[in-house]
C-alpha cells in the first residue's frame, strides 16, 4: 500500500520521503525519520554540545532541529512521508511523530504510518489513538477475503482460478506475499494448467508442499549461501555488505557468488547502499533456522565487531542487548557507553539499556553502582520517578563517596518531582552536612533545599538560610547565591514587598546569565519574574519573560520545565480576559507534560481549565476537571501552584452552591496572614471574591481580615495600582461603599475584575429607591454585562441579566450577533491574527513569537481555522485572506 501511494504521489508532483523502522535499529534515536529525510542516524547526536550542561536533555532541541528540514521540504511543494514497520520505532521517533504531526498539520504534508503487531505495542497504540483523535484516518488491513484472493491469483496466473486453485489461499493464510510466492513457485514448476481462460491445479499432491515453500526456497540454495544468509539475518532486515564480509571473515569479492545466488532466488534485493531481505517473512524464516544459542553468539560477535570500529556504541548495543551474558564485562561496558550516549537524546532508550545492563550485572560487581546511577538519571528524565527512587536508595550505601553524593542529590531531585518536597529537603540537607563536598554539588544541594522550601511555603526557614548565604557570598557557588536570591524574592512577595521581590529576581538573573549555575535556575528565575509581572498586571513584560524562559528551556535541555511556559501564558491570557487563548495554552501545556513525562504539571492545566469552565457557565465540565485534577499527582515547584489551585477548587464549589465547602477549602488562608498575602498577590481578584464569600457565609471577621490584608499590600506598594484597585473593591463590599467600588470599576487593569466591580456597584446602587441612582445602577450593570460578554464569561453575564430583570430591565443574551460555526466570520480575533501571519508566510514558531503564544497553540488555532474554512493548506489560507482582507497583505 505504501509503495502504491508513493508511486501515485510522485506522479501527482509530490516529493516523497520514505523511512522504515527495523528491529535492530530501534535503539538509534529517530532512525526511521532520519532515513526518510536522507540524514545519517547520528547527525543529531554528534553536534557541538560544549555549551550545554552535562545533564541537558536534548529532546526538545532535537524536535526543533527535525522540524526545520521538514518545513524546508514542504516549502517547495506538497510532500508524502511514509514510515513503515513502526512497531520497531524507537521512543524518540514516536515522540517526534506525536509532536510533528500536530505542529505541521497546516503544511502540505501527508503522513502515512504503517505498523503490525509486536514491538512497544502500548506506546504505539497510544500514539495511533492520539493521531486518530486529532483527525487521522486509520485503515486496518485484514487478511485477504475470497474476492481479493481471486484477483491476486488472476493477476499472477493470467486466468480465472478454479476452486482447487483458490484453496491455496488457506495454505498461505491469505497473506499476499506468501500467496504470490507460492503461486509463482508452482507456476514455474508446471503446477497449473490454463485452458479457456481458467486455471486449475495439475495435481493435488502439490498442495501440501505449499506450506513449506519458503523453507524449500532456502533449502534449494547452496550451503555457503544459506550460511551467508543466516549471518546476514543477524545484522537485520537490511544490512551493509561490508559488515557481512567482516562477520564472515571474507572479502566482498569472495561473497559475490553467494550474494548473486541469494538475489536470483528472490531472497534478498538491493536497497540503496545496502542489501535487504525481500520481506519480513523471508527474514524471519532465515532467522528461524538458527538455534537460540547460535543467534545469541552471532549477535555477540556483531556487537563486538561494531565496538572495535569505534564511534557510536548504539549500533553495537542493538546486538549486545541480545547476545550478552551475565557478567560479560566487554559487552556490559558497551551497553554502558550506549546508555550514556543516548541519555540526553532518548532517555527511554537509555533506561532500557541501563536496566538491561543491570540485569546482567552481578550484585557484587564494582560497576553495579555506576550502572544504577545511569539508570536513575534516565528513569528520572522520562518521569518514572518511583522506579528511579527504588534504584537509588540501595545504591547509596554501596557507592564510593563521590558517587554516593551524586546519587543522594539525584534522589532529592526525584523526591521534589514526586511531590515530596519535605523529604527532598531532608536528603539535600543530609548531603550538605557531609565534609569535602564539591562546590558544584554543594550549589546543587543548596538550590534543591531552596526549591523544596519554596514548594513547602516554608519561607521563614528559607529566608534565614538565604540571608546566611548572601552574607558570605564568596564562600558559596553562583548556584547557591541564585537559589538564595530566588528564595528571598518569593519571601519578599509573600511579605508584601513587591519592589524588593523584583530586585532580588533581577539580581539572580544577572548572575545566572553570566555565572556557573544549574541549568534549571535560568528559566526558573525568568518564570518567577514573569509571575511577578503578571501579578502586577504588566502583561507584555510577563509575556517577554515567558518567551525568554522558553528559549532557555529548549537550549539548555531543562525538559522538566517544558510545560511551564504554556501554563504561565495561560494565566496571562486569563488575566487579560482571553479565555479561548488561555484554554488553548492550558491544553498545550498538558500535552507537552504528557509527552515529556512530567505528568505532575497536568494538574495545574486542569485547574486553569476548571476555572475557565466556571466563567463560561459549564459547571459539569468544571467539576470533571476538578475531579481529574484531584486524581493527578502534585506539581511541586510550580510557582503559582497551591494558592491558585486551592482557590480554584473553592470557586468551583461556590459555583455549585456549596458555600460551606468553599469556606472549608479557604479556611487556612483566612486564618493565616502569609497565605492571605500570597493569595491576594498571585490571584488579584481573590480579595473581593473572598470578602464576598465570607460575608455571604455570615463570617464578617474573615471578610475584615481579607480587607485589612488587601489594604496593607496596597499601602506598602503604591507603585502598583492593581493592589489599590483590589483593596478598594474588597473594602467597598465590606463597607457597602459605592465610591470604593466605583474606584475599582474604573481603575482595575483586568477586564473580568472591572466587570465584577461594576456589577457589585450596580447591585449596591439598585437597593436604593432614588430614580437617578437607579439609573446609575442600570448603567453599571450594563457595563458589567458588556464586559462579561466580551470576555466570554457567560455564567457571570447570565447573573447580571437576572439583576437587570429584577430592576425592570430586559437585555438580550448577546449584544453582538452569535458567531457562525463555519466560514470566515466564524474565526475569533486570535484566529484571524494567526491567519494573517501565516498568510504573510511566517512559520508557526515565528507567528507564536509575534503573538506571545506557544508554537503548539498556534498549531491548534491553525487546525481550527482549516476546519472552519474547509481548507487543507496554507496556500488556500493565503488566498482566502487576500480575498477577505485585500489591503493587508500588500502592506507586508
Buried (B, 14 or more C-beta within 10 A) or exposed (E): EBEEBBEEBEEEEBBBBBBBBBBBBBBBBBBBBBBBBEBEBBEBBEEEBEEBBEBBBBBBBBBBBBBEBBBEBBEEEBBBBBBBBBBBBBBBBBBBBBBBBBBBBBBBBBBBBBBEEEBBEEEBEBBBEBBEEEEBEEEEEEEBEEEBBBEBBBEBBEBBBBEBBBBBBEBBEBBBBBBBBBBBBBBEEEBBEBEEEEBBBEEEEBBEBBBEBBEEBBEEBEEBBBEBBBBBBBBBBBBEBEBBBBBBEBEEEEBEEBBEBBBEBBBBEEBEEBBBBBBEBBBEBBBEBBEEEEBBBBBBBBBBBBBEEEEBBBBBBBBBBBBBEEEBEEBBBBBBBBBBBBBBBBBBBBBBBBBBBBEBBEEEBEBBBBBBBBBBBBBBBBBBBEBBBEBBEEBBEBBEEEBBBBBBBBBBBBBBBBBBBEBBBBBBBEBBEBEEBEBEBBBBBBBBBBBBBBBBBBBEEBBEBBEEBBEEEEEBBBBBBBBBBBBBBBBBBBBBBBEBBBBBBBBBBEBBEEBEBBBBBBBBBBBBBBBBBBBBBBBEBBBBBBBBBBBBBBBBBBBBBBBBBBBBBBBBBBBBBBBBBBBBBBBBBBBBBBBBBBBBBBBBBBBBBBBBBBBBBBBEBBBBBBEBBEEBBBBBBBBBBBBBBBBBBBBBBBBBEBBEBBBEBBEEBBEBBBBBBBBBBBBBBBBBBBBBBBBEBEBEEBBBBBBBBBBBBBEBBEEBBBBBBBBBBBBBBBEEBBEBBBBBBEBBBBBBBBBBBBBBBBBBBBEEEEEEBBEBBBBBBBBBBBBBBBBBBBBBBEBBBEBBEEBEBEBEEEEEEEEEEEEBEBBBEBBBBBBBBBBBEBBBBBBBBBBBBBBBBBBBBBBBBBBBBEBBBBEBBBEBBBEBBEEEBEEE
